[in-house]
Amino acid sequence: MSIVNGNYDLLKKGLDALWLRQKVISGNIANISTPGFIASEVEFEDLFLDILQSGEDRKTINRLVSELEPVIAEDQTSAVNENGNNVDIDGQSVEMARTVLAYQTVTRLIADEISREKYAINEGRR
C-alpha cells in the first residue's frame, strides 16, 4: 500500500467519515433527554463495501470511491422510549469507543505509510 497510488485519499475519506461519526454520536448523547429526538448514524463502510463488490472495473471503482461521501441517516433500529426519544446511551457509548479505535487505527496506518515513504525517499537512511 502506498500513499502515492491514491490510498491516501481513501484513508482521508475514512478519517473524515469517522470524525463525522464522532460528531453525530456526541450530538445523540447530548440530546439523550430531548423529547422526540431521533438519533442519527453515519453510513460509510457499507457504502464503500458495496462499491468494492459491485463488479465494476478498477477505473470505475476508483472513480466511485473518489466520489464516496458519508451519509447521515436516522437510526431506525433503536427503540423509542416514552418521550419519543430513541437515544440508547449504551449503544452510543459502544459505537463511540469503536469509532475512536478505528480512528486511531487509520491515523496509525497513515503515519506508518508516511514513515515508509520517507524511508524510501531517503534511500534507507533515517
C-alpha positions in Angstrom: 0.0 0.0 0.0 1.4 3.3 -1.0 0.1 6.8 -0.3 1.4 7.7 -3.8 -1.1 5.4 -5.5 -4.2 7.1 -4.1 -4.8 5.1 -0.9 -4.1 8.3 1.0 -7.4 9.7 -0.4 -9.3 6.7 0.7 -7.7 6.8 4.2 -8.5 10.5 4.4 -12.1 9.8 3.4 -12.2 7.2 6.1 -10.9 9.6 8.7 -13.4 12.2 7.6 -16.3 9.7 8.0 -15.0 8.6 11.4 -14.8 12.3 12.5 -18.3 12.9 11.3 -19.5 9.8 13.2 -17.9 11.1 16.4 -19.7 14.4 16.0 -23.0 12.7 15.3 -22.7 10.3 18.3 -21.8 13.3 20.5 -24.9 15.1 19.3 -27.0 12.0 20.0 -25.6 11.7 23.5 -26.1 15.5 24.1 -29.8 15.0 23.2 -30.5 12.0 25.4 -33.1 13.8 27.4 -34.7 15.8 24.5 -38.3 14.7 23.9 -38.9 13.5 20.4 -35.2 13.4 19.4 -34.4 10.7 16.9 -30.7 9.6 16.9 -28.7 9.7 13.8 -25.9 7.4 12.5 -23.2 7.7 9.8 -23.1 5.3 6.9 -19.8 4.9 5.2 -18.2 1.4 5.4 -21.2 -0.4 3.9 -21.3 2.1 1.0 -17.6 1.5 0.4 -18.1 -2.3 0.6 -20.9 -2.0 -1.9 -18.6 -0.2 -4.4 -15.9 -2.9 -3.9 -18.4 -5.7 -4.5 -20.1 -4.0 -7.5 -18.1 -6.0 -10.1 -17.1 -2.8 -11.8 -13.8 -2.4 -13.5 -10.9 -0.8 -11.5 -11.2 2.6 -13.2 -14.9 2.8 -12.3 -14.3 1.6 -8.8 -11.6 4.3 -8.3 -14.0 7.0 -9.6 -16.8 5.8 -7.4 -14.6 5.7 -4.3 -13.3 9.2 -5.1 -16.9 10.4 -5.1 -17.9 8.5 -2.0 -19.2 10.6 0.9 -20.5 9.5 4.3 -24.3 9.7 4.7 -26.1 10.8 7.9 -29.3 8.8 8.4 -31.9 8.4 11.2 -31.3 5.5 13.5 -34.2 3.1 12.7 -33.0 0.3 14.9 -33.2 1.8 18.4 -36.5 1.6 20.3 -38.3 4.8 21.1 -39.0 5.5 24.8 -42.0 7.1 26.4 -40.9 10.7 25.5 -40.3 9.8 21.8 -36.6 9.8 22.1 -34.6 6.8 20.8 -31.1 7.5 22.0 -29.6 4.3 23.5 -26.7 5.5 25.8 -25.2 2.1 25.9 -25.3 1.6 22.2 -23.9 5.1 21.6 -21.1 4.6 24.1 -20.1 1.3 22.4 -20.2 3.0 19.0 -18.1 5.9 20.2 -15.5 3.5 21.6 -15.5 1.6 18.3 -15.2 4.8 16.3 -12.3 6.1 18.5 -10.4 2.8 18.0 -11.0 2.9 14.2 -9.8 6.5 14.1 -6.6 5.6 16.0 -6.0 2.7 13.6 -6.4 4.7 10.5 -4.2 7.5 11.8 -1.6 4.9 12.6 -1.8 3.4 9.1 -1.2 6.9 7.6 1.7 7.5 10.0 3.3 4.2 9.1 2.8 4.7 5.4 4.4 8.2 5.6 7.3 6.7 7.5 7.8 4.0 4.8 7.6 6.6 2.1 10.1 8.8 3.9 12.4 5.8 4.4 12.3 5.1 0.6 12.9 8.7 -0.3 15.9 8.8 1.9 17.2 5.5 0.4 17.1 3.7 3.7 18.7 6.4 5.8 16.7 7.6 8.7 
